[in-house]
Amino acid sequence: MDFIKQILGLRKRFRHWWNETKYESTFNFSPLKRLFLSKKIPTMGKGFIVAGAEHSGTRMLTKFFCDCGCAGSPQHKQGFDRGNPRFDHKLVVWRRSIPHSKEKTPNLSTMYALFKKIGYDTKIVGITRNKFPNARSQVKMRKAQTEEQAGKRIDAANNLLQRAKARHKNDYISVSYTDFVKSRDYRKDLAERCGLEYSEKQDYSNADEKYYTIEN
């Protein structure tokens, strides 16, 4: 049993190392730059990592951060993923849906650590949506074959967010999809909490309502 535990422990450490190495290669970190980033450097701005289950509103929320002055994109392709980071911006946002492409389970803590190494005051912004419409949205968009399968994916994503919240505490911000789309005051308060200048450039319609009108 002790031997098996040692093997499992090595596997876990290797997976953690692999995730960090993969992200560092995305950022094009040279050995010299790694040495520089291993030292504490002054804060150069604010970085936000927007995360949530697929079809929970991550694109909408990322667009909100962009409207409020952050450099980034709500689209599927992310500059940080393609090795084209823009470190000259004071405000940046990095979007991650869960699961994410071939990566499946994103390592939010590694993403957080990389932003911190660069010098950003970093927050993870986790968005959650009511499970019923979220599941139906995933099925409609063929992210899952059944609502039961979608529900399991959503549970796994939300569990990941809860672990990130427990680990990063004051650097984690929870966002409710329902409150976000329904209340302008809620959006203004979110911008204020993040230290951003509030701006509203998109229509925030509640997509949940249509799923409650579909007959089972």
PyMOL commands that set and color helices and strands:
alter all, ss='L'
color gray80, all
select helices_A, chain A and resi 2-26+31-37+58-67+101-103+108-118+131-140+147-171+177-182+184-193+208-212
alter helices_A, ss='H'
color red, helices_A
select strands_A, chain A and resi 45-53+91-98+120-128+172-176
alter strands_A, ss='S'
color yellow, strands_A
deselect
rebuild
show_as cartoon
